[in-house]
Amino acid sequence: MFGLAALCLLLLQTGAHGFGIFGSSLTHQKITERALLNATVQVCRSLARAQGKDFIFPPQPFTAESTAAACEASKSTKSFLQTICLIKKKNWQVDIRYIFSSRHHFDNEEFEKGRKIITDGLSAVKASNKRENFEAATTKLGQILHSLQDFYSHSNWVEMGNKRPNSNLIREGSSIGNIAAEGRATCRSCDGDNCRNNILEDVLEQKILTSGYFGFLPFKPRGKCSHGGAVDITSYITPRGGINKDTSDASHGYLHVEAANLAIAATTELLEDIRGAAGDGPFLQMMGISKGKPLCFVVDTTGSMGDDIDAVRTVTSSIINSKVGTEDEPSIYILVPFNDPDFGPPMKTSDPNIFKDYIKSLTADGGGDAPEMSLSGLQLALTSAPSNSEIFVFTDAPAKDAYLKSSVIALIERTKSVVNFMITNVFGFRRRRQLEDSQQQQYSRMAASDTQLYRDLAQASGGQAIEVTKSQLLDATSIIVESTSSSLVTLLQAARSSGKEESFTFSVDESVKNLTVYITGSSVSFTLISPSGVSQESSNMTGPLIIASQSVGNFQTLQLQSQVGLWEMRTTSTNPYTLKVVGESPIDFLFDFLEVSQGPFGGLDVVDNRPTAGVNGSLLVILIGSDSATVTEVTLVESSGSGQVNGTVEAQGGGEFLVRFDRIPSVEFVVLVKGQNNNTSKASPVLFQRQSTTSIRASAVTITAEDSESVLVPGTPLSVPFSVTTSGSGGNFTIQVTNDQGFNSTSPSSLAVEDGSSANGTVTITAPPNTLSGTDVTLTIEAEAPGGTDTNYVVMRLTVLSPVTDFTQPACQLLSLQSNCSEDCSSAAWEVSVQVDDGAEGTGVSRVDLRQGNGTMNTSLAADNENITLVSYRSSCCSPDVELLVVDGVGNIGSCFYTVRSQAVTTSSPQDPATAGVVSLSTRAVQSFLLCISITILGFLWIH
């Protein structure tokens, strides 16, 4: 997994300011991964029980693959693992990017500021989930988990003897304990290297909360504790030493295990709170657990698109009718309409019938001139859909907003989504009768360039630019049905201009099914040669290698016999064309480029935009889908040529491989991974190959932005500082800033950067006062070198969040509980009536869920008070317990537990934990919590 080995490698040189990496220590990554897997298993178990199914726990230790399989969603392993990687990456980046921010680490006794990072972030996570903006939610989640976990390593919570997490760290407006006064001494100097007794006895006896000071400057208040460690200068000032428990050999390393276990428990508790606010289904969506891939359409709705919209309706019905109820059922449906001048809003739903209604509501109207807002619609789709989505754009007009091309490419690279264009009439015929001769000539030139624009975007993403007539469109949509397979992988992809004969090879392993070749372009002839040496020409489509074929417009599909071994395809064309070979297989890979961290301790960091061109670089590859497969070769291959750079592969364990290159190409390239799978029926290992779909561009320009304040308050400007650095020639760099919501923003139009130097700028963005909380804003900042020779970008996700003032849990009031239960439970029933409300100052009851119970629940608003929700529940006496989960408008959660086992009734109520240090939980919540902890400890014991 990303973190058990590879992330440790990334942090090896950083002197991480948090749970460390040495010896048997538990890292932030291990803690986070274990809690995420535990929480996901618990949610899947709960859903299975609610559906009357048996749930089989995956074997210990849990992995992403075994957890996805237990959740009956094996095909979502890749998206699940990507989500875990994102959360862990954002967690450890707090160490790299905010090393000296004491509030991010609960240093310097900044407990209230540290808690505010957690509670503000938690509110943003819940608001994002409510609007199904799951990537924004997981990005913020990773950041706040670091601070939450650091509390147990950097404070004296463990030394005070606490055995449970401080639940009020995730609850605003409650007491997190008796914080040491500014002038209160808390530590004495350690006895040499022995720091076991350096915290003053009265501090521990009186349960006074303190944490260590940390910094590069020799300053701390008199008598205060230090963090400790070689890089902490304050630990050399009396009182000397430290109290951190980051590693087993830290100042208080003898308590590392206890601190790590409490951090796991606290992480589990926070995830449980997010789960309760979102609901089980949305929580799994946030984690990337779903049955199938997203289905995303971007549709031109101008006047000439009536036939195209009919085709979209037909293919939508076909997909839904054939996929619903299967493991390839789309996880979410997204529709983005565009016209001129309007585009959007994106319509998202997980309900196929609602999506059908969305499609039915489309009408073809408007669009007086030919160009339309196609790239604006595509930009919205790229920011609305999950990463690695397949997006289909339907249009018959050129782009009016071609200036967004670089922003769209940046989003394609960032999300690794595939974009396919379904282009009808190839622009030249639309509304031409309305134009004069001179206008027709100008329009034809414009149409040719815009056709190329769509081809460029498709090629950058690994998609197709399919050009057909309107009568051919329905036949061409077969690619959409084929692309909805959740286990689709790319074996080969290439783009060529024209002229010379080319020879392409690709290895097919036993796991590959439904082997398919896509050719986009006209007048492409080819010869296929199978591993057994049999050949077939394009002039004979009924030969032994091609099972079925289809040709429509400039698009050709070939379904091949799935012969294991090395295939060859020789092609010739006088026109530009693209070639793509795909199949269905569980074996796939994830990758990230790495760079030297800009933090004070060096080390490696993940590159979030374009890697640096022309210099050495590293790549982290994670292989999924097979425990017996291994990577033997990783190559950076030119997208439009035969040039390549081979890397040196170093296995890291757990399916992770570090690849080093002596040079990153300066031209567009893709990542080609080759290896062997030992788990086959063959006597010798079978070779496999997989290729990334997105074309990657390297750059001599680096652009970074400060993302600590990623919450946008409606009506309040947010400043985002950024920096542009060049390793090449300087000059006047053009700055372009866009956001997918069209919010007002200001930024410099250019920055003067000297050779090999950097310059700083600031973007100010403002959300309108009426913007809904949870709205996701994708901000793209681009820097273009003089002459347009080089560009790079930074993409940020901001969450709009109105200030939260409701911190009170919804309350339950029992109205009646009646039963006639007897020893024969099957012939008797019981029922309960409850009144729930969120108080006069609350945000109102948003949802009531049945967390436990097999009976029937009904809800209604009180006739005399809409702020009160009435809940009735009726069940057989064979199901004697019920737990109601009540969620208010901002995600505060109350729970009510009722039982007729002995006519006892339990309800939860918030208590002030000032003395105990933790909030009390309802009986059922305690049981669930202890179950999570038991699983956590099992996993922990395995690690050690």
N, C-alpha and C positions, 0 to 999 in steps of 0.2 A: 504494500500500500504506500501511497504518497505520504511519507512522513515517518514510517517505521524504519526506513533506511535512507531513502534519497533526501528527504527533508533534513534528516540529521546531518547528512553530508553538506547540505547547503548552509547550515548554521555552524558547521564544525569550526570555522575560523572567526565566528562573530562574537564570541563571548556573550551569548544571548542573555539578556536581562530579564529572566523569567525561568520557568522550569527548564533545567538544562538537559544535556545530552550524553553525559559521560557515564561509563560503568553501567550499573543497572538502573540509572535514573529514568524516571518517566518524564517525557517531554510534553510541551503544550500540544504537539501533534498527536502523540499517543493518547493523551487524556481526551482530546477533542474527538478523535476517531472512535475511541471506545464508547464514549457517551452517545455519539451520533448513531452508531450501529445498534447500541442497546435500545435507544429511543425508537428507532425504526422498527426493530423486532417487536417491541411492545405494541406499537400502533398496528402492525400487521396482525399480531395475535388478537388484539381487540376486535379488529374488523372481521377476522375469520370467525371468532366466537359469535359476533353479532349476526353473522350469516349462517350460523348453525354448522360451521365447518370445523374439523379438527385442524389444529395448527401444530406443525412439527418444528421445534426449535432447530436452527442450524447448529452444526457442531462447533464446539469451542476450539480456537478463538473465532469469533465472528469475523467474516470478511464481507466486502461489498458484494462479491459474487454469491456467496452462500446466503447472505441476507436477502438479496433480490430474489433468489430461487425460493426461499422460504415464504416470501411475499407473493409468490406466483407471478413474478415479473422479471424473469431471467433476461429478457431482451432489453430491459432498462438498466442493465449493469453498467454500461458505459456512462449514461447520464447520471446515475447514482454516484459512481466513482468521481465523475467530474464535479459534482456538487460537493462531495466530501473534500476533494482537492481544493476547491475554491474557498471553502470555509477555513480549512487549515492554512492555506496561503495567506488569507487576510488576517488570520490569527498571528502567525509569526512575523508578518510584515510590521506589526505594531512594534516589535522589538527593534527592527531595522530602522524604521522611519520615525519612531517617537521614543528613542532610547532615553532622552533626557526629559521627557514629559512625566513628571512625578505623578500626575493624576491618572495617567494611563496605566500605571503600575502600582498604585496605592503606596507609593513611596512618600517620605517626608510628612507622614500623618495626614495626607490629603484624602481623607476618607469620604467626605461629602462630595468633593469634586469627582472622585473616582466612581462613587455610586451614581452620580448624575450621568456620567458617560454610559453606564450600564442601563439605567432606566430610560434615558432619552433614546438610546439605541434600541431598546426593547420595544418602546412605543412605535418607533419607525419600522421595525420588523413586523409587528402586528398590523400596522396600517398598510404596509406593502402587501402582506399576505391577503388582507381583506380585499384588495383590488387585483389579486392574482399576479402581482409583480414579484415573482419568486426570486429572480436573480438579485434584485435590489435587496430583498430580505436576507438572502444568504450572505451577501457581501457585508452587510452591517452586522449580521450575526457573528461572523468570524472575528470582527474587530472587538466586539464587546466581550466575547468569550475569553480573550486574552486577559483583559482587565479583571474579569470575574475570577479567573484561575489564579492570577497573581496575588489576589488578596490573601489566599491561604499560604502562599510561600513567603510573602513579604511582611505580613503582620504577625502579631503574637496570638492569633486566634487559636492555633493548635497548642501553643505553650500554656494557654489558660485552661486547657483540658477539655475543650469542646470536641464532641464526637459527631456533631451534625453540622451541616453548612449553615451559614448565616442567611436565612431566607429573606431578610429585609434588605439585602443588597439588590434585590430585583423589585423592591416595592418602595416607590417614592412616598415621602411623607411619614415614614415610620422610623423608629430608632434602630440604628445599626450597632448600638452599644455605647458605653461610657468612654468617649474619646479623650485621650490625655490632653490636659491643658497645655498651652504653649510653653509655659515656664516649668512644667513638671518634668523632673528627671525620670528617665525610664530605664537606663542601662548603666552598668559599670564596665570597666575594661575587662576583656577576656583574660584568662589565665594562660598566657602564651597563645598556643593554638587551640586551647580548650575553651569553647564559648558556651558550654552547656548551662552555666549559671550566670550569664551576664545580664539577663533581664532582672530588674530589682524585684525582690519578693513582694513588696506591697503592691506593685503594679499587677502582679499575677493574682494575689489574694483578693484585691478589690476589683478584679475583672476590668482593668483599665486597658483600653485598646490603643496600641501603638504600632508604628512600623518604622523601618530603617530609613535613614537618609542616604541619598546616593548622588554622586556627582564627580566631575573632574576638578572642581574647585575645592580647596581646603576650607570648607565652611559647613558648620551645622550648629544649632543651638546647644548651649551648655547642657551636658547630661543626657543628650538624646542618643538613641541607638543608631547604628549605621546599617546599611544593607550588607556590606561585607564583600570581600573578594579583591583580587589584585587590581582591578580597574576602578574600584571605588576609593577615591582619594580620601573621602570623609572617614573611612574606616581606620586611617592612620592617625586620626585626631582623638584625643581622650574624650569619652570612653572608646577605646580601640576595639576592633573586631566587628562582628556583624551578627545578624539574626536571620538571614535568608535561608530558605530550605530548597533552593532551586535544584540542587543536585545532592547526591548522597555524600559528597565530600565538601559541601558548602559549610558555612559557619555553624548552622544548625542542621546539618545534613542528617544527623541521627533521627530527625523528625520528617525527613523527606517523604517516606512512604505514607505517613499519616496525612501530611499536607496534600500529597497527590491524590490520595483516596477521597479526601474532602473536596478537592477540586473536581474530581470526576462526579461526585454526588451533586455538587452545586451546578455543574454543567447539565447533568441529567434533570435536575429540578427546573432549571431555566427552560430547557427543551420541553419539558412537560407543560410549563406555563404557555409556551408558544403553541403547543399542540392543542391545549384546551381552548385558546382564543381562536385558532384557525379551524379546528375540526380535524378529524382523522384523515379524511380524503385530501384536503388542501395541504396538510402537513406532509403527506407523502409526495404530493406534487412539488412542494418546496424542496424536498430532498431528491427530486429527480426520479422517484419510483412511480412508474406508470406502465400501462400495458403496451402502448405503441408510441409512434412518433407524432409530433404535432402536424396538423394539416393547415397550411397557411396559404391563402389566396389574396393577391392584390389585383383588383379589377377596375379597369377603365369603365366608367359608367356614362360616357358621352354618347351623343345621339346615334352614332353608327355602330354601337357595340351590342345591339339587340341579339344578333345571332350568337355572339361570343358568350353573352350572359346565359343564353339557353344552354350552351355547351357546358358551362360551369355548373349549372343546375343538374344536368344529366350526370356528369362525372361525380359530383358530390353525392347524389343519390346512390350511384353505383358503389362508391367507396363505403358509404355508411351501411348500405344493405349487406355488403359482403364482409365488412370488417368488424362491425359491432358484435361484441360477445366473444371475439377471438383475441389472441395475444397481440394482434396487430391493430386493434381498435385505437384510433387516434387518441392521444392523451388530452389534447386540447385543440379546438377549432378556432382559427383566427381569420377574419375577413377585414381587409382594408380597402374601401372604395376610394377612387380618386377621379376628379373631374377637372374643371378649370373655372374659377380659381380655387375651388375647394378640394380638400382631401381629408380622408378619415371621417370620424374617429375610428380607431380599430375596434372591432367587435370580437370579443373573446368569450368562449363558453366551453364547458366540457360536456354539454348536453347536445347530442347529435340532432335532435328534433328542433332545438332552438336554432342551431346553425342552419338547418334547412330553411327555417323561417327567415333568417338573415338573408340567405341567398334569394329566396322568393321575393323579398322586399326590394331587391335591386331593380332599378329601371334605367333604361338608356335615354338620356336627355341632356341637352345643353352642349357645351363645347363648340363655340362659334368658330374659332380658328383651329388649325391643325394641332399644334403642340399642346400637350396636357401635362399635369403635375405628377408624372409617373414616378420620378425619383423621390419626391416628397412622400408619396404613398409607400414606396419601397423602404425608405428610411424608417417610417413608422412600423412597418412589418418587422424589420431587422431589430428594432428596439423592443417590440412587443412580444416576439416569439422567443422561446428558449434558445440557448446556443445550440449549434449543430442541427438546426431545423432545415427543412427543405421548403423553399418558398417558390410559388408560381405566380408570375406576373402576366396578366392578360391585357393586351393593348393593340390598337391599330394606328397609333399616332406617335410621333417623336416626342422627346422630353422638352418641356418648356423650362425645366429647372435643371439643365445640364450642369450648372455651376455646382451642384451637389455631388458630382461624380466622385471627387476625392473623399468626401465625407462618407458616402455610401461604401466605397472601397475600404475605408478605415473600419467601418462597422462590420463588413464582411470578414475582414481579417480578424477582428476582435472576437466575433461570435462563431467563426468557422461555419457559418450557414451557407447552404447551396442555393443559388438563385437561378431559376429557369424562366426564360421569357417565351411566351406563346404569342407570336406576332402574326397578325392577320393582315392581308393585303399589302404587306411590306411598304406601308405608308403612301406609296406613289399614287394610289387611286383614290384616296379618301378626300372628298370634297374638291377634287381637282376641277370639276365642272364649274365651280364657282370662281376659278382664278383666271386671270388674263394670261396670255402666252408668256409675258416676261415674268409674271409671278410663278407660273408653272416651272420655268427653268430654275428660278431661285429655290423653289420648294423642293424640286428633285435633288438639287445639290444638298440641301439641308436634310432631306430624307436619307440620303446615302450616309451622311456623317452620323445621323442618329441611329441608323441600323448598326453601325459600327460601335456606337456607344453601348448599346445593349449587348452586343457580342463581347465587348471588352469586360463588361460587368459579369456576364455569365462565365467567361473564361476565368476571371479572377476568383470566382467562387467555386469553380468546378462544376458549373451547371451547363445548360444548353440554351442556345438562342434559336428556337425553332420557328421557321418562317413558312407559313402555309396560307392558303386561301381560307375564307370563312367556311366554305363547304367542307374543307379538309380538317378543320380544327378538332372535331369530335374524335376522329381517328387518331390524331396526334396526342390526345389526352391520355392515351394508354400508358405513357410514361409516368403519369401521376399515380395511377393505380399501382404500378410496379414499384414506385419510389416510396410507397407507404409501408413497406416492410421494415420492421424495426431492426433487423439484423443485416441490412444492406451494407456491404463494404466495397471499397474501391481497390482494385488490383493494379490498374494502370490508367493513366490519364495523360494526354499530350495534346498540344495545339501546334499546328504547322501552317506556314503561309502558303506556299505552292511550289511546284517545280519538281525537285528531285524525288526519286524513290526513297522511301524510308522503310526500315525494318524495326518492328517493336516485338519484344518478348515479354511474356508474363507467366509466372508459375501458378499452377492451380493445385491446391492441396485437397485432401479427402473431405475436409469440412465444408468446402464450397459447394453450394447448390444454386440452381437457376442461374447459370453462367450466361451473362448477357453483354453484348457489345453495342454501344451507341456511337453512331457516326453522324456528325452535324456538318453539312457542307454539300455542295453540288459537284457532280462528276468525280466522285472518289471511287477508284477501282482498287481491289485488294486481292491478296491470296492468303488464305488461312492454312497453316500447317500445324497439325495436331502433334502431341507428344509421341504418338506412334509413327509419325512420318507421313500420314495421310494428308493430302492437300485438297483445297477447294477454291475455285475462282469465284469472283463476284459476278461473273457472267452466268454462273450456274448456281442458282439459289436452292436447288433441290438435291444437293450432294449429301455426302455422309456426315458432315460436321455440323451443319446448320439445321437445327430442329424446326425452327420457324423464323420468318423474317417479315418485316413490314417497312414500307417506304412511303413517306408522305411529306410533300414539300421538300425541304432540305434535310430532313431527318430520317435516319435509317436505324432500325433495330434488328439485331441478330441474336437469336437464342441458340446457344451452342451445346453440344454434348459435353457433359462435365467430366472430361478425361483428366486424370491426375497426371501432372508433369509439366514440362516446359512447352508452352505454345509460342508460335511465331505468327506475326501478321505483317505482311509487306503491303505497303500502300503507295499509290501514285495519284496525284491530282493536280490540275492546273489552277485550282482555286484554294483559298484558305479552308481549313477544316479542323475539327476537333475529334479526338478518339477517346472513348472512355470504356473500360472493361469493369463490370461490377458483378457481384454475386451475393448470395446470402451465406453468412458464416458467423459463428460466435467469436472467432478470433479477430481482434481489432487492436488498435493502439491509441493512446493519448500522448501528447508531447507538449513541452514548453521549452523555449529557449531560456538560457541562463546568462547572467552577466555579473560582473564584479559589483558588489553592493556599494552604494554611495554612502552607506552608514559609516560610523567612526571605527568599526572593527573589521571592515572589509567583508570577506566571505562572498557568497553567491546569492543573487536574488533572481526572481522570475521576471523575464522581460514581458511587460504588458502591451508593448506596441511592436515596433520593428527592430530587429537586431541590428547591430552595427556592422556595416559593410566593409569587406576587405581586410578584416582582422580575424584572429582566431576566436572561436566561440564554443559553447557547450550546449548540449541538448539533453533534456531528460525525457526518456521514452518509457511509458508504462504499457506493458502487454497485458491484454485481458482476454478471457474466453478459453484459456487452457492452462492447466497447471504444469503440463509437460512440455509446452512450447518454449523456445528460447530465441532471442534475437542474435543473429550472427553478423549482420551488415546493415548499416544505416547510411544512406546517401542523399545528398542534396542535389536534385536533378533540375536542370533548367526547364522551365515550363514550355518554352517554345524552341528548344534546341536539344542538342545531344550532350552538352557539357555537364559535368558532374563533379562533386567534391565528396570523397569518401571519408567517413569518420572512423575513429577508433572506439570500439564498444567495450565498456567495462560493466559487467553484471554487478548489481548492487543487492540482489536478493529480492524475493517477493514480487517477481515480475517487473522489476525496475532496472533500467539500464542508463548509465551515464555515457554520452557520446561526445567525444571531443573532435573538433575540426580545426585544421590549421588556417582555414580561410572561410569566411562567409561570402557566398557569391554576391556580386553587385547587380546581377540581373534577377528577374523573377524566377523562383524555384519552388519545387514541392519536396516533401520529405518522403523518401522511399525506404521502407523497412522490409528486410528479408530475414528469414530464420528457418528453423526446422521444428517440426512437431513430432515428438517421439511417441505420442499416443495414437498410433494408427495400426491398421492391420498389415501394413507393409513390413517386410523384414528389416529394411533400413529406414532411417528418418526421412520424412517427406518435407521437401522445401515449400515454404509459403512466401508470399509477398503481399504487402498492403501499402497503400499510398494515401497521403493526405489529399483532400480535395482542394483546399484553399491554396492559391498561389501566394507565396510569401515574398515580400520585398524587403531588402535590407536598406539601411540608410546611414549616412554620415552625420545625420542630424538627430539629436536626442531632445525630446520634450518631456518634461515632468510637471506634475501639478500637485498641489497640496490638497489631500482629500480627507483631512481630519474632520472638517465640518461639512459632511455630506447631507445635512438636513436643511431643507429650504423652507423657511417660514413664509406663508402667504403674505404678500404685500411688503415684505422686508427684503431689501437687497442683500445678496450673499456675494462676498468677494472670494474669488478663487485665484490665488497667486500661481503663476506658472513660470517655468524657466526653459529657455531654448539654448542648446549647446551644439556646437559643430566641431567635429574633429578634422574638418577640411577648411576650405576657404570661407572667409567671412563675407560680410556685405549686408544688404538690406533684406531681411527675411520677411516675406508676406505672412501675415497671420489671418486665418479664417476661423471664425467661431460659429458653430451652429448648434441648435438643440431641437429635438424632435417634437417638442410641444409648442414651438413658436413663441416662447416667453421672451420678453424684452431683455436684451443684454447689451453691454458695452465692453469694448476691448480695443487695444491698439490695433491699427491696421497693419503695422509693421514694427519690427525690432531691428536695430542695428547691432550686429554681432561681429566681433573681430575674429580674425583667423584663430582657430583652435580655442575659442573662448565661449562665453555664454552671456545672455542678457535675460532680464526678468520683466514680466508683464503681469497684469491682473485682469481677469474677466469678472464683471459684475453682472449677475443674473437676478431677475425678480419674477416671482410667480404672482399672478393676479390675486387679489385678496380673496376671491371666491373659489380658488382652486381647492379641490377635495384632498383631504389627507390621504396619503398612500399613493398619490400620483407619482409615477416614475418619470424622471426627466433625464434623458441621455444627452450629456454635454460633450461635444467634440471640439477639441482645439487642435488646429493644424498649423504647422510651420513649413513654408515652402522656401527653399534656397533661391538666391538670385538666378533668374533665367528659367525657373521651373525645373531645374535639373534634378532636384532631390526634395523629398517631403517626408515628414513624419507626423505623428499625431498622438494625442492622449485622449482616451474616452473615459468619461466619468459618469457614474449613475448617482443622481441626486434624488432624494425622497422628499416630497412635500409633506410637511407635518405641522398642523396647527398646534399651538401650545396646549399641552394636556393638563387639565385641572381636576379631572375626576380620577381619584386614586382609590375609591371605595368599591369594595366588592359588592355585587348584587346580593340581596338578602332573600331568604326563603322563609315563608310563614306557613306552618301546617294548618290547613283548614279542617281536614277530616281524614281519618284512616279507619277503614272498615274491613273486616275479614270474617269468614266463616270457615277458616282453615281447620282441618282435622288430620288424623294420621293418614288418611287416603287423600293425598294432595291433589290427585288428578281430577277429583270430582268437586273441588272447591276453588274459590277465587277470592282475591282481595283487591281493594282499590284505595287510592290515596288522592287527595286534592290539596294542591299547594298554591299559594299566592307568592309570586316573585316580583320584586321591583328593585330599582336602582337608586332610590332615594330622590328627594325633591331637587337636589343639585347635581344629580348624576346625568349620564348621557343616554340613559334608557336601556332597557333590555333588548339586546340585538338578536339573541338566539338562545334556545333551550335545547340541549342535546341529552339523549339517553345514553349515559356512559356505561351503565350496567342495568341489566334487566331484559327479560324476553317478552314483556307484555306490550300493551298498546298505549302510546302517549298521545294526548291531544292538547293543543294550546289555543287560547283565545284571549283577546283583550277584555279587560273588565268594562262593563257597560257604562259605569259612572266615572272611570278614570283610565285614560289610555296609557298612563305610565305604569299600570299594573297588568301583569300577565298572569292569567289563570292556567294552571297545569293540572290535568287529570291523568291518572295512570291506573290501568287495570291489568291484572296478571293472574295466571294460575298460581295456586299456593305451592306448586312445585318449583316456582321461581320466586322465592320469598324476599329477595333483596332488590332495591332499585336505587340507582344513583343518578341524580339530575345534575347536569353541568349548565350553569347559567352564565352567559357572556354579555357584557354591556358594550356600548358603542365604541369604546376605546380598548377593549380587550381585557378588562378586569374580569376575573373569574370567581364565581361563587359555586359551591357544590352543596347538595342536600342528599343525605343518605337515609333511606327508610327501610325498615325490615319488619316482617311479621314472624320472625323466628321465635321471639319471646315477647312480641308486642313492644319491642324497644325502638326508639326513634333517635337518630343521630343527625344533627345538622352541623355544618361547619360555620364558624364565626371567627373573624379576625381578632387576634389578641396582640397586645403590645409585648414584644419579647425583650424588653429592656433588661429584665433580670435573667431570663433563660438564655437569651442570645439568639433564639430561633422562634419563628412563628409556629403556633400549633396548627396541626392539620386535622381534617376530619378523619374518622376511623378508616374509611375507605381510601382516602388519599394516603394515609400512613401505610396501609397494606400495599398499595401500588408502588409507593416510594421504596419500601423495603424490598420489594421484588426487583425493582430496577437496581438497587444497590447490590443485591445478592448476585445478580448477573454480572455487574461491574467487577465485583471482587473475584468471581470465577475467571474473568478475563485477565484481571491483574495478576492472579496467581500463576496463570499460564505464562505471562510475560516474564515473570521472575523465575 
